[in-house]
């Protein structure tokens, strides 16, 4: 389930992609072709972002067993990323959906947009689809009523027994899929990293936050022995190095056992504050 999956279910994006990809080239030079190609990509990305930020009804479709999860959101793109993060992290609130994700793997699932609608119509339209698909027995949704909150809902003894049997009868292939789901996560895309960087740019940290960061980086206490056999303790190795004309990295290598000394100084970790 990737960001570009939205293209398949956003007609506006498909039409724009077709239009900007089939425009005649007036200049056949390599540079001009490359520039136009980049412009097409940017316009397509903006189209996807514009459409995917709309509110509407979506499904998570399992291509292996043809089951679906129906949901609503005011931001389709953001909701897709939230589902993906929770499922990859193995902490999704819907256990049935999480179990299917672990069993069949990420590639079995697709994020599809059923329809766009205003926020005021979300409950009505989601209920419409729940009424259609839940009776068919193909939904991962835990509740038939969109207005009911399933959080804290108690499971019946029969349901608990069934979940227990599912957990105890895992195959080797299932175990392998679990390992992939938990540890083989895809890195953030260039666009995502740039957005994260832009969001943090210009932010000023409060003095309280700076102090907390400093404490986190000063958890380890070091015992340092000078060439004259004098002993010192420090929980800020960088500051100690500057005061004594030493290399911070050199002392760290001594503390890790990679070197026997640095300029005659010895260094070792003596305490980890918790």
C-alpha positions in Angstrom: 0.0 0.0 0.0 1.9 3.0 -1.3 1.1 6.7 -1.8 0.8 6.2 -5.6 -2.0 3.7 -5.0 -4.3 6.7 -4.7 -3.8 7.4 -8.4 -5.8 4.3 -9.4 -8.9 5.6 -7.5 -8.8 9.3 -8.1 -10.2 10.0 -11.6 -9.0 13.6 -11.5 -5.4 12.5 -11.1 -5.6 9.9 -13.9 -7.0 12.4 -16.3 -4.4 15.0 -15.4 -1.6 12.4 -15.7 -2.9 11.4 -19.1 -3.1 15.0 -20.3 0.3 16.1 -19.1 2.0 12.9 -20.2 0.7 13.0 -23.8 1.4 16.7 -24.6 3.5 17.1 -27.8 7.1 18.1 -27.3 7.9 21.3 -29.2 11.6 20.9 -28.4 13.2 17.4 -28.7 16.3 18.4 -26.8 17.3 16.2 -23.9 17.3 19.1 -21.4 13.9 20.4 -22.4 12.4 16.8 -22.2 13.8 16.3 -18.7 12.4 19.7 -17.6 8.9 18.8 -18.9 9.1 15.4 -17.3 9.8 17.0 -13.9 7.0 19.5 -14.4 4.6 16.6 -15.1 5.7 14.8 -12.0 5.2 17.9 -9.8 1.8 18.6 -11.3 0.8 15.0 -10.7 2.0 15.1 -7.1 0.0 18.3 -6.5 -3.1 16.7 -8.1 -2.8 13.6 -5.9 -2.3 15.7 -2.8 -5.2 18.0 -3.6 -7.6 15.1 -4.2 -6.3 12.9 -1.4 -6.8 15.6 1.2 -10.5 15.5 0.5 -13.0 13.9 2.9 -14.7 10.7 1.8 -15.3 6.9 2.3 -12.5 4.4 1.7 -11.8 0.7 2.0 -8.7 -1.4 2.8 -9.1 -4.2 0.3 -7.4 -7.6 0.9 -6.7 -9.1 -2.6 -6.1 -12.6 -1.1 -9.5 -13.3 0.5 -11.5 -10.3 -1.0 -12.4 -8.9 2.4 -12.5 -5.2 3.1 -12.3 -2.7 5.9 -14.7 0.3 5.5 -13.8 3.7 7.0 -14.4 7.4 6.8 -12.1 10.4 7.1 -11.7 14.1 6.5 -8.3 13.6 4.9 -7.9 10.5 2.8 -4.1 10.6 2.3 -3.4 11.2 6.0 -5.8 8.3 7.0 -4.0 6.0 4.6 -0.7 6.8 6.2 -2.1 6.3 9.7 -3.5 2.9 8.9 -0.2 1.9 7.3 1.8 3.0 10.3 -0.4 1.2 12.8 -0.4 -2.0 10.7 3.3 -2.0 10.1 3.9 -1.4 13.8 1.5 -4.3 14.8 -0.6 -2.1 17.0 -3.8 -1.5 15.0 -6.9 -1.2 17.1 -8.8 -3.6 14.8 -7.4 -7.0 15.7 -9.1 -8.8 12.8 -7.5 -6.4 10.3 -4.1 -6.6 12.1 -4.2 -10.4 12.0 -5.0 -10.4 8.3 -2.2 -8.0 7.6 0.3 -10.1 9.5 -0.9 -13.3 7.8 -1.1 -12.1 4.2 1.5 -9.4 4.2 1.4 -5.7 3.2 1.4 -6.4 -0.6 -2.0 -8.1 -0.3 -3.7 -4.8 0.8 -4.8 -1.8 -1.3 -6.3 1.5 -0.2 -9.3 2.4 -2.4 -11.5 5.5 -2.3 -15.2 4.6 -2.6 -16.5 8.1 -2.9 -15.9 11.7 -2.0 -18.4 13.5 0.2 -18.6 16.4 2.7 -17.8 15.9 6.3 -21.4 16.2 7.3 -22.3 13.2 5.1 -19.5 10.9 6.3 -21.6 9.0 8.9 -24.5 8.5 6.5 -22.4 7.3 3.6 -20.3 4.9 5.7 -23.4 3.4 7.3 -24.7 2.9 3.7 -21.7 0.8 2.8 -21.7 -1.1 6.1 -25.3 -2.0 5.6 -24.4 -3.5 2.2 -21.2 -5.4 2.9 -21.4 -6.5 6.5 -24.4 -8.9 5.8 -22.2 -10.5 3.1 -19.6 -11.5 5.7 -16.6 -9.8 4.0 -15.9 -7.0 6.4 -13.2 -6.6 9.0 -15.3 -3.9 10.7 -16.2 -4.8 14.3 -19.4 -2.8 14.5 -22.4 -2.7 12.3 -23.4 0.8 13.5 -21.1 3.7 12.6 -22.2 5.6 15.6 -21.0 3.0 18.1 -17.6 3.1 19.5 -16.0 -0.3 19.6 -13.2 0.7 22.0 -13.4 -1.3 25.2 -15.9 -3.7 23.7 -15.8 -7.1 25.5 -15.3 -10.2 23.4 -17.5 -13.3 23.9 -15.9 -16.5 25.2 -16.4 -18.1 21.7 -14.6 -15.2 20.1 -11.7 -15.4 22.6 -11.4 -19.2 22.0 -11.3 -18.6 18.2 -8.6 -16.0 18.5 -6.6 -18.3 20.7 -6.8 -21.1 18.2 -5.8 -18.7 15.4 -2.7 -17.7 17.4 -1.7 -21.3 18.2 -2.0 -22.6 14.7 0.4 -20.3 13.0 2.3 -21.8 10.0 6.0 -21.2 9.1 4.8 -18.8 6.3 2.7 -16.9 8.8 5.7 -16.5 11.2 7.8 -15.2 8.3 5.1 -12.7 7.4 5.1 -11.5 11.0 8.8 -10.9 10.9 8.6 -9.0 7.7 5.7 -6.8 9.0 7.6 -5.9 12.2 11.1 -5.5 11.0 11.2 -4.8 7.3 9.6 -1.4 7.2 10.0 0.8 4.2 12.0 4.0 4.7 10.3 7.4 4.3 10.2 8.8 0.8 12.1 11.9 -0.2 8.8 13.9 -0.3 7.9 12.8 3.3 11.4 13.6 4.6 11.2 17.0 3.0 7.8 17.7 4.6 9.2 16.6 8.0 12.2 18.9 7.6 10.0 21.9 6.5 7.7 21.3 9.5 10.6 21.5 11.9 12.4 24.4 10.2 12.4 27.6 12.3 11.0 26.1 15.5 12.6 27.4 18.7 13.0 24.9 21.6 12.0 26.1 25.1 14.6 26.1 27.9 12.7 23.3 29.5 13.0 21.2 26.4 16.7 22.0 26.0 17.3 20.9 29.6 15.4 17.6 29.0 17.5 16.9 25.9 20.6 17.7 27.9 19.6 15.3 30.6 18.9 12.5 28.1 22.4 13.0 26.6 24.0 13.0 30.0 22.7 9.8 31.4 26.2 8.1 31.4 28.8 8.9 34.0 32.5 8.4 33.0 35.5 7.8 35.1 38.6 9.4 33.7 42.2 8.8 34.7 44.9 11.3 33.8 48.5 10.5 32.8 49.5 11.4 36.4 46.9 8.9 37.7 44.5 11.6 38.9 40.8 10.5 38.7 37.9 12.5 37.6 34.2 11.8 37.0 32.0 13.5 34.4 28.6 13.1 32.9 29.3 15.5 30.1 32.2 14.1 28.1 32.1 16.9 25.5 32.5 19.6 28.0 35.3 17.7 29.9 37.2 17.2 26.6 37.1 20.9 25.8 38.3 21.9 29.2 41.3 19.5 29.1 42.2 19.9 25.4 41.2 16.4 24.6 39.2 14.8 21.8 35.6 13.8 22.7 35.7 11.0 20.1 39.1 9.8 21.2 37.8 9.4 24.8 34.7 7.6 23.5 36.9 5.1 21.7 38.8 4.4 24.9 35.5 3.9 26.8 34.3 1.5 24.1 37.5 -0.5 24.3 38.7 0.4 20.9 41.9 2.1 22.2 43.9 1.7 25.4 44.3 5.5 26.0 43.9 8.9 24.5 46.9 11.2 25.1 47.6 9.2 28.2 44.1 9.5 29.5 41.9 6.4 30.3 38.1 6.5 30.2 35.4 4.0 31.2 31.7 4.1 31.9 30.9 3.6 35.5 27.1 4.4 35.8 24.0 4.7 33.7 21.5 7.0 35.4 17.9 5.9 35.0 
